[in-house]
Amino acid sequence: MADTDATYEWHRVASIGEVEEDEPKPVRIGETLIALYNVKNTYYATADVCPHEFALLSDGYVEDDVVECPLHQARFHIPTGKVLDPPAEDDVAIYPVKVEGEDIFVNISKS
């Protein structure tokens, strides 16, 4: 198995105390808008923009491991990005996350 730290360029985006369960946190790496989630003390990152129409998923409603878009109520599985309910047809992009101590890092590189 390849060393993921050698493959990815990690960006610190938040501390664990800044990401509450059921409250997505919007973050930005360069021009990339990201929604950061705390699902039962496991951290995930998705694209913050809904693939259906421009709406920020970080403004959406979270229940368990699902986020609902605030614009048209499309729902996405946070850990996988899979679309669960229309009107969205495309999955939302997900990004690798790692936690070191109190810091949360995200990688947006395409490998």
ABEGO torsion letter per residue (X at the ends): XBBAAAABBBBBABBAAABBBGBBBBBBBEABBBBBBBBGGBBBBBBABBAABBBBAAABBBBEABBBBAAAGBBBBAAAGBBABOABABBBBBBBBBBBEABBBBBABBX
